[in-house]
Every structure is written in C-alpha cells, then in structure tokens.
Amino acid sequence: MKNGSPSARILKLVAAAALAATASFAVAQEGTRIGFVNTERILRDAAPAKASQQKLEQEFSRREKELQDMAARLKSMGERIDRDGAVMSDGDRQRRQREYADVEKEFQRKQREFREDLNQRRNEELAQVIEKANRVIKQIAEQEKYDIILQEAVFASPRIDITEKVLRALTSGGK
C-alpha cells in the first residue's frame, strides 16, 4: 500500500479520527492538556529553516549557474544546427549533431547529479531543523505541562495551536 494511495489516506483518516476521539475522551476524563504544532509552517517559517535554505542556495548556486549556462549552450547549438543544417555538408552536420548529443548527455548527467546532491543535502538540513524543533516542542511541553502535542491533524483548533510559541523559541535559539 503506497503512502499516497486512497486506502493509505483512508487509514490515516481513520487513525486520526480514532486519536481525536481518544484525545477528546481523555480531555473529558482528566482535563488533559493538548497542543498542536503545524510542522509545515515550522519548516517554512522558522529561523533555522530559513538559515538552512540560504545555506543550500549558497552551496548550490555555482552548480546551478553552470547548468543554466550549459542549457543556454545546448539551445544555441540546437538553433545553429536547425538554422545552418540545410547548407552544411553531411559530414559537418553529423559531427555537430554528435557534438550536440554528447553535450546533451553530459547536461542530463550533471542535472541528475545536481538534483540528487541537492535532495540529499536538503534532507540533511531538514533533519537538523526537525531535531531542533522537536527539542523546543518537548521543552515547551514540559514547561507548560502538556500531556500530548500533535504535529499532524486533519483539524486543530487555534486554541490549542502552539506553532507561534515554537517559532518564537526557535528564533530565540530554543531557550
């Protein structure tokens, strides 16, 4: 069963509903304190997430520029072949087409490597941000006596949303 399949989504919804029912029963029984954190917002708006994004942009900007230059070179080569192909000798046209094919293969290889390296580094950076966020969330939970803090929910009332507190704590260095 794939993560995005309809049955996986239904299972997630059923699990979320069961968790919500259990949580609301627990609240009714003991006055349990529940919080919610919007993980997507943390990964987008938190200071460490923004710093990681800038770090990645700096780290990969040179390679991205090289790929853009190579793409422009390929486009120019293709236009030249299309424009001058009719007046070239067969040998010259074949040589330029082979050269174009070689550059295109090299471009595709570099583009694939770039994507793989960027994805790997992005995952490493996100893991660090998530680790920091989880430490801050745990700290808030302990200080403010939360019984449970959810990071994914179909619906969460703004009344229990502590995302802003987490963002402020991450901005101030998790203190």
Sequence and secondary structure as in RCSB ss.txt:
>XXXX:A:sequence
MKNGSPSARILKLVAAAALAATASFAVAQEGTRIGFVNTERILRDAAPAKASQQKLEQEFSRREKELQDMAARLK
SMGERIDRDGAVMSDGDRQRRQREYADVEKEFQRKQREFREDLNQRRNEELAQVIEKANRVIKQIAEQEKYDIIL
QEAVFASPRIDITEKVLRALTSGGK
>XXXX:A:secstr
  TTSHHHHHHHHHHHHHHHHHHHHHHHHH   EEE  HHHHHHHSHHHHHHHHHHHHHHHHHHHHHHHHHHHHH
HHHHHHHHHGGGS HHHHHHHHHHHHHHHHHHHHHHHHHHHHHHHHHHHHHHHHHHHHHHHHHHHHHHTT SEEE
S  S   TTTB HHHHHHHHHTT  
